[in-house]
Amino acid sequence: MIKYTTQFLTKFEDMIAESDYMLRYEKGNFKSGYCLLRDQKIMIVNKFYTVEGKINALLEIIKNVTLDGTRFTEKSQKLYHDLTQQPQGA
């Protein structure tokens, strides 16, 4: 299901852009590779990560937040559903 490609990352970014969260790539020494500002609804991922690292960081964030999918396109709804239904450790 999860493909570690630039195209998959772009789909992931598009889905987040349609939600109530904002995604930013910035430099930083985040221990987990990302920082989540829940009150401001901002996701910050280390910009020096590889595509695989960025996808893994976003997957970790998705496990910890609930996105407002009211503005999701049909493709984004399916992607979000598939990602949130993944068993732990998959």
N, C-alpha and C positions, 0 to 999 in steps of 0.2 A: 504494500500500500504506500509506504513512505519511500519516496525516491529522493536521493540526495543529489539533486540536479538544480541548476539555476532556474529552470522552468518551474519546478515544484516550489522553490523558494519564492518566486514571483507570485504564484498562485496564493501561497501562504500570506505574503505581504498584502496582496489585493484583498484577501478575506479580512485581515486585520484593519485595513483602511476603511472597509465598509462597516466596521463595528464602531463601538463607542470609545475605543482605545486608539492612541497614536503610537506609531512605531518609529523609533529613532535609532540610528547606528552612530555610536560615539566611542571615542577611546576612553579607556578607564581600566582600573584594576579590580573589576568586579570578581569576587571569589567564585561565583557561580557562572560567570560569563555574561550575566545580565543584571539589570536593576529594574524593579517594578515599583512605580509610584502609583499606588492604587487610588489615592485621593484625587490625583490629577489625571488618572487614567492614561499613563504614559509607560510604554515598554521601551527600555534602552538596552540594546545588545552591543557587545564589543564589536566595533567595526573591523578589527583586524582578524576576526575569526574567518575560517574557511566557510564555504557554503554549507558543508556538513555541520560545522560548529554552530552556525547561525540557525539552521533548521532544528538542531537538538535544543538550543536555548529557547527557541520559540515553542517547541513541543513542551518543554518544562513549564513555561509560562502558561500555556493553554491548560495544563493540568491544574493550575492554581487559581485561575480566574474564570469567571463566566462572562462571555462576550454577549452583548446585546445584538442579536442577529436579526432585528426587525428590518434592517436595510440590506440584508444579504441578498445577493443574486441566488438563483437556484444552484449554480455550481458551488458557490461559497457555502450555502447551507449544507450541501452534500459533503463537502470537504470538512466542515466543522463537525458535522455528525460523525463522520468516519474517524476523525482525530480524537474526538472525545469518547468514542466507544472502544478505543484501543485498550486491550488489557494491560495492566501494569507490567512494566519491564519489556514491552514489545517494541 
